[in-house]
């Protein structure tokens, strides 16, 4: 299997504004899914205790902090969830200004119009740090899928979920990863 840590984080993520490269590295990360399986667990303090916390799409923390915590180091957002995230900047941008957003989508879906929207929001919120997954990294994700499943993603009409991207990004950025709320299919 490929060593994802050798993929070169810098080349896989393009800054939405400016020319900053993604250089983040965490020793211990937690991925917090948006499933209801965390409700009632009271894991918020444990989750917030991790060095880096990774959340997905428009999963809220407000009102659920006892169970899922508040801290958000990274938020991985699918092209299809972009509008839901950007409609609520008080929840996703202002609440945790240190959050690094990573937007992903197939190159055909990440059209200039979507990128312009992300750029406009980035300029409206100067504390927002945002990257998009590069087309070459998207190809690496497809190649990884083929290597793991033996199937060509496009020919099999499969799609990669935000969970898939988040897991791979976490392995790439973190030395150890703990996952909360993800259940087997």
ChimeraX commands (.cxc) that place a marker at each C-alpha (Angstrom):
marker #1 position 0.00,0.00,0.00 radius 0.5
marker #1 position 1.18,3.56,-0.66 radius 0.5
marker #1 position 2.64,5.58,2.20 radius 0.5
marker #1 position 0.25,8.52,2.24 radius 0.5
marker #1 position 2.66,10.56,4.35 radius 0.5
marker #1 position 5.00,10.68,1.37 radius 0.5
marker #1 position 2.39,12.15,-0.96 radius 0.5
marker #1 position 3.64,15.64,-0.24 radius 0.5
marker #1 position 0.93,17.63,1.48 radius 0.5
marker #1 position 2.09,20.91,-0.06 radius 0.5
marker #1 position 1.43,19.88,-3.65 radius 0.5
marker #1 position -1.99,18.36,-3.05 radius 0.5
marker #1 position -3.83,21.38,-1.71 radius 0.5
marker #1 position -4.12,24.70,-3.49 radius 0.5
marker #1 position -4.73,27.88,-1.49 radius 0.5
marker #1 position -8.00,29.63,-2.30 radius 0.5
marker #1 position -6.48,33.05,-1.61 radius 0.5
marker #1 position -2.83,34.01,-1.52 radius 0.5
marker #1 position 0.01,31.56,-1.84 radius 0.5
marker #1 position 0.15,29.84,1.55 radius 0.5
marker #1 position 0.98,26.17,1.44 radius 0.5
marker #1 position -0.70,23.66,3.69 radius 0.5
marker #1 position 2.07,22.63,6.05 radius 0.5
marker #1 position 0.03,21.41,9.01 radius 0.5
marker #1 position 1.17,18.29,10.80 radius 0.5
marker #1 position -0.47,16.83,13.90 radius 0.5
marker #1 position 0.68,14.05,16.18 radius 0.5
marker #1 position -2.80,13.07,17.37 radius 0.5
marker #1 position -6.00,13.72,15.41 radius 0.5
marker #1 position -9.62,12.87,15.90 radius 0.5
marker #1 position -12.17,12.63,13.12 radius 0.5
marker #1 position -15.67,13.48,14.27 radius 0.5
marker #1 position -18.37,12.27,11.91 radius 0.5
marker #1 position -21.76,13.89,11.60 radius 0.5
marker #1 position -23.64,10.75,12.59 radius 0.5
marker #1 position -26.17,10.67,15.39 radius 0.5
marker #1 position -24.17,7.86,16.99 radius 0.5
marker #1 position -22.35,10.39,19.16 radius 0.5
marker #1 position -25.49,11.82,20.73 radius 0.5
marker #1 position -25.59,11.08,24.45 radius 0.5
marker #1 position -21.94,9.95,24.60 radius 0.5
marker #1 position -20.63,13.04,26.44 radius 0.5
marker #1 position -17.34,12.74,24.53 radius 0.5
marker #1 position -17.00,16.48,23.87 radius 0.5
marker #1 position -14.20,17.08,26.38 radius 0.5
marker #1 position -12.27,14.05,25.13 radius 0.5
marker #1 position -12.66,15.15,21.51 radius 0.5
marker #1 position -11.61,18.73,22.32 radius 0.5
marker #1 position -8.54,17.35,24.11 radius 0.5
marker #1 position -7.03,16.06,20.86 radius 0.5
marker #1 position -4.27,18.08,19.24 radius 0.5
marker #1 position -6.24,18.35,15.98 radius 0.5
marker #1 position -9.94,17.83,15.36 radius 0.5
marker #1 position -11.26,17.10,11.88 radius 0.5
marker #1 position -14.94,17.56,11.02 radius 0.5
marker #1 position -16.88,17.02,7.82 radius 0.5
marker #1 position -19.20,19.11,5.66 radius 0.5
marker #1 position -21.79,21.07,7.63 radius 0.5
marker #1 position -21.81,18.99,10.82 radius 0.5
marker #1 position -22.63,21.51,13.57 radius 0.5
marker #1 position -21.14,21.73,17.03 radius 0.5
marker #1 position -23.49,24.36,18.47 radius 0.5
marker #1 position -25.96,22.64,20.78 radius 0.5
marker #1 position -24.06,19.35,20.59 radius 0.5
marker #1 position -20.79,20.36,22.23 radius 0.5
marker #1 position -21.26,18.06,25.24 radius 0.5
marker #1 position -21.21,15.09,22.85 radius 0.5
marker #1 position -19.00,16.27,19.95 radius 0.5
marker #1 position -16.91,19.12,21.38 radius 0.5
marker #1 position -16.34,22.57,19.89 radius 0.5
marker #1 position -12.81,22.50,18.58 radius 0.5
marker #1 position -12.35,22.30,14.81 radius 0.5
marker #1 position -8.84,22.29,13.36 radius 0.5
marker #1 position -9.85,21.12,9.88 radius 0.5
marker #1 position -13.18,20.93,8.10 radius 0.5
marker #1 position -13.31,18.78,4.96 radius 0.5
marker #1 position -16.15,19.99,2.73 radius 0.5
marker #1 position -17.56,18.35,-0.40 radius 0.5
marker #1 position -18.49,20.51,-3.38 radius 0.5
marker #1 position -22.11,19.45,-2.81 radius 0.5
marker #1 position -22.07,20.78,0.78 radius 0.5
marker #1 position -20.36,24.07,-0.03 radius 0.5
marker #1 position -23.51,26.20,0.01 radius 0.5
marker #1 position -24.77,24.74,3.31 radius 0.5
marker #1 position -21.45,25.55,4.98 radius 0.5
marker #1 position -21.12,29.05,3.54 radius 0.5
marker #1 position -24.74,29.96,4.37 radius 0.5
marker #1 position -23.91,29.73,8.08 radius 0.5
marker #1 position -20.61,31.56,8.61 radius 0.5
marker #1 position -21.43,32.17,12.28 radius 0.5
marker #1 position -21.31,28.38,12.82 radius 0.5
marker #1 position -18.45,27.43,10.55 radius 0.5
marker #1 position -16.21,30.44,9.92 radius 0.5
marker #1 position -16.59,32.87,12.82 radius 0.5
marker #1 position -17.02,30.36,15.63 radius 0.5
marker #1 position -13.60,28.78,15.17 radius 0.5
marker #1 position -11.42,31.19,13.17 radius 0.5
marker #1 position -8.42,28.86,13.38 radius 0.5
marker #1 position -10.22,26.21,11.31 radius 0.5
marker #1 position -8.56,25.24,8.03 radius 0.5
marker #1 position -11.13,24.41,5.37 radius 0.5
marker #1 position -10.33,21.81,2.71 radius 0.5
marker #1 position -12.83,21.81,-0.15 radius 0.5
marker #1 position -12.91,18.83,-2.49 radius 0.5
marker #1 position -14.78,17.77,-5.57 radius 0.5
marker #1 position -14.19,16.14,-8.93 radius 0.5
marker #1 position -12.49,18.65,-11.25 radius 0.5
marker #1 position -15.67,18.84,-13.37 radius 0.5
marker #1 position -17.66,19.87,-10.28 radius 0.5
marker #1 position -15.08,22.32,-8.90 radius 0.5
marker #1 position -15.79,24.81,-11.64 radius 0.5
marker #1 position -14.58,28.37,-11.63 radius 0.5
marker #1 position -17.96,29.52,-10.28 radius 0.5
marker #1 position -17.55,27.41,-7.11 radius 0.5
marker #1 position -13.97,28.56,-6.67 radius 0.5
marker #1 position -15.05,32.18,-7.07 radius 0.5
marker #1 position -17.67,31.72,-4.35 radius 0.5
marker #1 position -15.08,30.24,-1.98 radius 0.5
marker #1 position -12.67,33.09,-2.82 radius 0.5
marker #1 position -15.35,35.71,-2.21 radius 0.5
marker #1 position -16.16,34.21,1.19 radius 0.5
marker #1 position -12.44,34.05,2.01 radius 0.5
marker #1 position -12.08,37.76,1.32 radius 0.5
marker #1 position -15.18,38.54,3.40 radius 0.5
marker #1 position -13.69,36.59,6.31 radius 0.5
marker #1 position -9.96,37.37,6.38 radius 0.5
marker #1 position -9.42,34.86,9.19 radius 0.5
marker #1 position -10.66,32.01,6.98 radius 0.5
marker #1 position -7.95,29.71,5.65 radius 0.5
marker #1 position -9.16,27.58,2.76 radius 0.5
marker #1 position -7.65,25.12,0.32 radius 0.5
marker #1 position -9.02,23.06,-2.53 radius 0.5
marker #1 position -7.83,19.57,-3.35 radius 0.5
marker #1 position -5.73,19.82,-6.51 radius 0.5
marker #1 position -6.68,17.87,-9.66 radius 0.5
marker #1 position -3.46,15.83,-9.36 radius 0.5
marker #1 position -4.37,14.89,-5.76 radius 0.5
marker #1 position -7.87,13.93,-6.93 radius 0.5
marker #1 position -6.24,11.54,-9.39 radius 0.5
marker #1 position -4.14,10.11,-6.54 radius 0.5
marker #1 position -7.35,9.54,-4.58 radius 0.5
marker #1 position -8.81,7.67,-7.57 radius 0.5
marker #1 position -5.63,5.60,-7.90 radius 0.5
marker #1 position -5.72,4.79,-4.19 radius 0.5
marker #1 position -9.36,3.66,-4.52 radius 0.5
marker #1 position -8.40,1.41,-7.45 radius 0.5
marker #1 position -5.48,-0.02,-5.47 radius 0.5
marker #1 position -7.62,-0.72,-2.40 radius 0.5
marker #1 position -10.71,-2.09,-4.17 radius 0.5
marker #1 position -9.42,-3.34,-7.52 radius 0.5
marker #1 position -12.13,-1.24,-9.19 radius 0.5
marker #1 position -11.89,1.78,-11.42 radius 0.5
marker #1 position -14.02,4.39,-9.69 radius 0.5
marker #1 position -15.44,5.90,-12.87 radius 0.5
marker #1 position -16.12,2.59,-14.64 radius 0.5
marker #1 position -17.79,1.15,-11.55 radius 0.5
marker #1 position -19.82,4.36,-11.18 radius 0.5
marker #1 position -18.62,4.70,-7.62 radius 0.5
marker #1 position -17.96,7.97,-5.90 radius 0.5
marker #1 position -15.63,8.84,-3.09 radius 0.5
marker #1 position -17.38,10.14,-0.01 radius 0.5
marker #1 position -16.33,12.95,2.26 radius 0.5
marker #1 position -15.57,10.21,4.80 radius 0.5
marker #1 position -13.09,8.66,2.34 radius 0.5
marker #1 position -11.40,11.98,1.70 radius 0.5
marker #1 position -11.32,12.84,5.39 radius 0.5
marker #1 position -9.73,9.50,6.31 radius 0.5
marker #1 position -7.03,9.82,3.65 radius 0.5
marker #1 position -6.35,13.46,4.53 radius 0.5
marker #1 position -6.12,12.53,8.22 radius 0.5
marker #1 position -3.63,9.73,7.55 radius 0.5
marker #1 position -1.66,12.18,5.43 radius 0.5
marker #1 position -1.61,14.96,8.08 radius 0.5
marker #1 position -1.58,13.01,11.34 radius 0.5
marker #1 position 0.66,10.50,13.07 radius 0.5
marker #1 position -2.26,8.86,14.91 radius 0.5
marker #1 position -5.97,9.05,14.08 radius 0.5
marker #1 position -8.95,8.26,16.31 radius 0.5
marker #1 position -12.40,8.19,14.74 radius 0.5
marker #1 position -15.62,9.03,16.58 radius 0.5
marker #1 position -19.08,8.23,15.25 radius 0.5
marker #1 position -18.24,6.30,12.10 radius 0.5
marker #1 position -20.02,2.98,11.95 radius 0.5
marker #1 position -19.57,0.13,9.47 radius 0.5
marker #1 position -22.02,0.08,6.55 radius 0.5
marker link #1:1,2 radius 0.2
marker link #1:2,3 radius 0.2
marker link #1:3,4 radius 0.2
marker link #1:4,5 radius 0.2
marker link #1:5,6 radius 0.2
marker link #1:6,7 radius 0.2
marker link #1:7,8 radius 0.2
marker link #1:8,9 radius 0.2
marker link #1:9,10 radius 0.2
marker link #1:10,11 radius 0.2
marker link #1:11,12 radius 0.2
marker link #1:12,13 radius 0.2
marker link #1:13,14 radius 0.2
marker link #1:14,15 radius 0.2
marker link #1:15,16 radius 0.2
marker link #1:16,17 radius 0.2
marker link #1:17,18 radius 0.2
marker link #1:18,19 radius 0.2
marker link #1:19,20 radius 0.2
marker link #1:20,21 radius 0.2
marker link #1:21,22 radius 0.2
marker link #1:22,23 radius 0.2
marker link #1:23,24 radius 0.2
marker link #1:24,25 radius 0.2
marker link #1:25,26 radius 0.2
marker link #1:26,27 radius 0.2
marker link #1:27,28 radius 0.2
marker link #1:28,29 radius 0.2
marker link #1:29,30 radius 0.2
marker link #1:30,31 radius 0.2
marker link #1:31,32 radius 0.2
marker link #1:32,33 radius 0.2
marker link #1:33,34 radius 0.2
marker link #1:34,35 radius 0.2
marker link #1:35,36 radius 0.2
marker link #1:36,37 radius 0.2
marker link #1:37,38 radius 0.2
marker link #1:38,39 radius 0.2
marker link #1:39,40 radius 0.2
marker link #1:40,41 radius 0.2
marker link #1:41,42 radius 0.2
marker link #1:42,43 radius 0.2
marker link #1:43,44 radius 0.2
marker link #1:44,45 radius 0.2
marker link #1:45,46 radius 0.2
marker link #1:46,47 radius 0.2
marker link #1:47,48 radius 0.2
marker link #1:48,49 radius 0.2
marker link #1:49,50 radius 0.2
marker link #1:50,51 radius 0.2
marker link #1:51,52 radius 0.2
marker link #1:52,53 radius 0.2
marker link #1:53,54 radius 0.2
marker link #1:54,55 radius 0.2
marker link #1:55,56 radius 0.2
marker link #1:56,57 radius 0.2
marker link #1:57,58 radius 0.2
marker link #1:58,59 radius 0.2
marker link #1:59,60 radius 0.2
marker link #1:60,61 radius 0.2
marker link #1:61,62 radius 0.2
marker link #1:62,63 radius 0.2
marker link #1:63,64 radius 0.2
marker link #1:64,65 radius 0.2
marker link #1:65,66 radius 0.2
marker link #1:66,67 radius 0.2
marker link #1:67,68 radius 0.2
marker link #1:68,69 radius 0.2
marker link #1:69,70 radius 0.2
marker link #1:70,71 radius 0.2
marker link #1:71,72 radius 0.2
marker link #1:72,73 radius 0.2
marker link #1:73,74 radius 0.2
marker link #1:74,75 radius 0.2
marker link #1:75,76 radius 0.2
marker link #1:76,77 radius 0.2
marker link #1:77,78 radius 0.2
marker link #1:78,79 radius 0.2
marker link #1:79,80 radius 0.2
marker link #1:80,81 radius 0.2
marker link #1:81,82 radius 0.2
marker link #1:82,83 radius 0.2
marker link #1:83,84 radius 0.2
marker link #1:84,85 radius 0.2
marker link #1:85,86 radius 0.2
marker link #1:86,87 radius 0.2
marker link #1:87,88 radius 0.2
marker link #1:88,89 radius 0.2
marker link #1:89,90 radius 0.2
marker link #1:90,91 radius 0.2
marker link #1:91,92 radius 0.2
marker link #1:92,93 radius 0.2
marker link #1:93,94 radius 0.2
marker link #1:94,95 radius 0.2
marker link #1:95,96 radius 0.2
marker link #1:96,97 radius 0.2
marker link #1:97,98 radius 0.2
marker link #1:98,99 radius 0.2
marker link #1:99,100 radius 0.2
marker link #1:100,101 radius 0.2
marker link #1:101,102 radius 0.2
marker link #1:102,103 radius 0.2
marker link #1:103,104 radius 0.2
marker link #1:104,105 radius 0.2
marker link #1:105,106 radius 0.2
marker link #1:106,107 radius 0.2
marker link #1:107,108 radius 0.2
marker link #1:108,109 radius 0.2
marker link #1:109,110 radius 0.2
marker link #1:110,111 radius 0.2
marker link #1:111,112 radius 0.2
marker link #1:112,113 radius 0.2
marker link #1:113,114 radius 0.2
marker link #1:114,115 radius 0.2
marker link #1:115,116 radius 0.2
marker link #1:116,117 radius 0.2
marker link #1:117,118 radius 0.2
marker link #1:118,119 radius 0.2
marker link #1:119,120 radius 0.2
marker link #1:120,121 radius 0.2
marker link #1:121,122 radius 0.2
marker link #1:122,123 radius 0.2
marker link #1:123,124 radius 0.2
marker link #1:124,125 radius 0.2
marker link #1:125,126 radius 0.2
marker link #1:126,127 radius 0.2
marker link #1:127,128 radius 0.2
marker link #1:128,129 radius 0.2
marker link #1:129,130 radius 0.2
marker link #1:130,131 radius 0.2
marker link #1:131,132 radius 0.2
marker link #1:132,133 radius 0.2
marker link #1:133,134 radius 0.2
marker link #1:134,135 radius 0.2
marker link #1:135,136 radius 0.2
marker link #1:136,137 radius 0.2
marker link #1:137,138 radius 0.2
marker link #1:138,139 radius 0.2
marker link #1:139,140 radius 0.2
marker link #1:140,141 radius 0.2
marker link #1:141,142 radius 0.2
marker link #1:142,143 radius 0.2
marker link #1:143,144 radius 0.2
marker link #1:144,145 radius 0.2
marker link #1:145,146 radius 0.2
marker link #1:146,147 radius 0.2
marker link #1:147,148 radius 0.2
marker link #1:148,149 radius 0.2
marker link #1:149,150 radius 0.2
marker link #1:150,151 radius 0.2
marker link #1:151,152 radius 0.2
marker link #1:152,153 radius 0.2
marker link #1:153,154 radius 0.2
marker link #1:154,155 radius 0.2
marker link #1:155,156 radius 0.2
marker link #1:156,157 radius 0.2
marker link #1:157,158 radius 0.2
marker link #1:158,159 radius 0.2
marker link #1:159,160 radius 0.2
marker link #1:160,161 radius 0.2
marker link #1:161,162 radius 0.2
marker link #1:162,163 radius 0.2
marker link #1:163,164 radius 0.2
marker link #1:164,165 radius 0.2
marker link #1:165,166 radius 0.2
marker link #1:166,167 radius 0.2
marker link #1:167,168 radius 0.2
marker link #1:168,169 radius 0.2
marker link #1:169,170 radius 0.2
marker link #1:170,171 radius 0.2
marker link #1:171,172 radius 0.2
marker link #1:172,173 radius 0.2
marker link #1:173,174 radius 0.2
marker link #1:174,175 radius 0.2
marker link #1:175,176 radius 0.2
marker link #1:176,177 radius 0.2
marker link #1:177,178 radius 0.2
marker link #1:178,179 radius 0.2
marker link #1:179,180 radius 0.2
marker link #1:180,181 radius 0.2
marker link #1:181,182 radius 0.2
marker link #1:182,183 radius 0.2
marker link #1:183,184 radius 0.2
marker link #1:184,185 radius 0.2
view
